[in-house]
Amino acid sequence: MSEATTVVLGVGSPLMGDDGLGVSVVRIVDERWSTGRDVVFLDGGTWGMRVLPFIEEAERLLIVDAINAGKEAGSLVRLEDEEIPRHLHQKLSPHQIELGEVLAVAQLRDRFPSKAVALGIEPARIELHDGFSDEVSGTIPELVAAIEAQLAAWGHALRPREAVVDA
């Protein structure tokens, strides 16, 4: 990972309806584009502190997730730098680590990326459910385009991946 300058981190649980958005959308972008060694697409799922080394080594961090911002379900949400929540909470169990806590640790260790953007969609349904709500599904192409635009704005060349042909 030492060559990567940008980490694109998809987070959330695919078992919880719209919450699995980040993991799925990052996979879509990664399968569509070749970006070179300076971008790492990471399925952060519910990894907790295991994503900390990737975040701390990055110059830029692009988080993709379902984001509760108090908007209408299906709305595209963008947060930049200090707008991205970083917090520590008292937990009943050490297994209850959330992304905000991972980001807080990187900040406390003075290893938070110099640029950070969170892109996502306001969820309609976060509950045990397979698949996305109609509101979220309808906005996924707009989110993919926003991710592609952010990577291009950070100077990353996006080249279409060549289709694999079966012999």
C-alpha positions in Angstrom: 0.0 0.0 0.0 3.0 2.3 0.3 2.5 3.6 -3.3 -1.1 4.6 -2.8 -1.9 8.2 -2.4 -5.7 7.8 -2.3 -7.8 5.3 -0.5 -11.4 4.8 -1.6 -13.1 3.2 1.3 -16.5 1.5 1.0 -18.1 0.9 4.4 -21.3 -0.6 5.7 -23.0 -4.0 6.2 -24.6 -5.6 3.1 -26.9 -7.4 5.5 -28.5 -4.2 6.7 -30.3 -2.9 3.5 -29.1 0.6 2.5 -26.2 0.4 4.9 -24.4 -1.9 2.5 -24.3 0.9 -0.1 -20.6 1.9 0.3 -19.2 -1.6 -0.2 -21.3 -2.2 -3.3 -20.7 1.1 -5.0 -16.9 1.0 -4.4 -16.9 -2.5 -6.0 -18.8 -1.1 -9.1 -16.2 1.8 -9.5 -13.3 -0.6 -9.0 -14.6 -3.0 -11.6 -15.2 -0.2 -14.1 -11.9 1.7 -13.9 -8.2 1.0 -13.7 -6.5 3.8 -11.8 -3.0 2.6 -11.3 -1.1 1.9 -8.1 -1.8 5.4 -6.6 -5.4 4.5 -5.8 -6.6 1.6 -3.5 -10.2 0.5 -3.5 -11.0 -1.0 -0.1 -14.0 -3.0 1.0 -14.0 -1.8 4.5 -17.3 -3.5 5.3 -17.4 -3.5 9.1 -13.7 -3.9 9.6 -13.4 -1.4 12.4 -9.8 -0.7 13.4 -8.3 -2.9 10.7 -8.7 -0.1 8.2 -6.7 2.3 10.3 -3.3 1.6 8.6 -4.8 2.2 5.2 -6.3 5.5 6.3 -3.1 6.7 8.0 -0.9 5.9 5.0 -3.2 7.8 2.5 -2.7 11.4 1.4 -6.4 11.5 0.4 -9.4 9.5 1.7 -12.7 9.0 -0.1 -15.3 7.4 2.1 -18.4 5.9 0.4 -21.3 5.1 2.7 -24.9 5.5 3.5 -24.9 8.9 5.3 -27.6 10.1 7.6 -27.6 13.8 7.1 -31.2 14.6 7.7 -32.0 14.9 4.0 -34.7 13.2 2.0 -34.1 9.5 1.4 -32.2 9.0 -1.8 -30.4 12.4 -1.7 -26.8 12.5 -2.6 -24.6 13.6 0.4 -21.1 15.1 0.3 -19.0 15.9 3.3 -15.5 17.4 3.2 -12.6 17.4 5.6 -13.8 18.8 9.0 -17.5 18.0 8.1 -16.7 14.3 8.4 -17.5 13.2 12.0 -14.6 11.9 14.1 -15.6 10.9 17.6 -14.8 8.4 20.4 -17.6 6.8 22.4 -17.7 4.7 25.4 -18.7 1.2 24.3 -20.2 -1.8 26.1 -17.9 -4.0 24.0 -14.6 -3.4 22.1 -16.3 -5.1 19.1 -18.5 -2.0 18.7 -16.0 0.1 16.7 -17.4 2.5 14.1 -15.8 4.4 11.3 -16.0 7.7 13.2 -13.8 6.2 16.0 -11.3 4.9 13.5 -11.1 8.4 12.0 -10.7 9.9 15.5 -7.8 7.6 16.2 -6.0 8.7 13.0 -6.7 12.3 13.9 -5.3 11.8 17.5 -2.2 10.2 16.1 -1.8 13.1 13.7 -2.0 10.7 10.7 -5.3 11.8 9.2 -5.1 12.2 5.4 -4.6 15.8 4.2 -7.8 15.6 2.1 -10.9 13.7 3.0 -14.3 13.5 1.3 -17.3 11.4 2.2 -19.8 10.7 -0.5 -23.0 8.8 0.0 -26.7 8.6 -0.2 -29.3 9.4 2.5 -30.6 5.9 3.4 -34.3 5.1 3.5 -34.0 1.7 5.3 -31.3 0.4 7.6 -32.6 -2.9 8.9 -31.9 -6.5 8.3 -32.7 -6.7 4.7 -31.1 -7.9 1.5 -30.8 -5.2 -1.2 -31.4 -1.4 -1.3 -34.5 0.7 -1.1 -35.9 2.2 -4.3 -34.8 5.6 -3.2 -31.2 4.6 -2.8 -31.1 2.4 -5.9 -32.3 5.3 -8.0 -29.4 7.5 -6.9 -26.5 5.0 -7.3 -25.6 6.2 -10.8 -25.3 9.7 -9.5 -23.1 8.5 -6.6 -20.8 6.6 -9.0 -20.4 9.7 -11.2 -19.6 11.8 -8.1 -16.9 9.3 -7.1 -15.4 9.3 -10.6 -15.5 13.1 -10.6 -13.7 13.3 -7.2 -11.0 10.9 -8.3 -10.5 12.9 -11.5 -10.4 16.2 -9.5 -7.6 14.7 -7.4 -5.7 14.0 -10.6 -6.2 10.3 -11.0 -6.5 9.0 -14.5 -9.5 6.7 -14.9 -9.0 4.2 -17.7 -11.8 1.7 -18.6 -10.9 -1.8 -17.6 -10.6 -4.2 -20.5 -13.3 -6.8 -20.6 -12.0 -10.3 -19.8 -12.6 -12.6 -22.8 -13.0 -16.3 -22.1 -10.7 -18.5 -24.3 
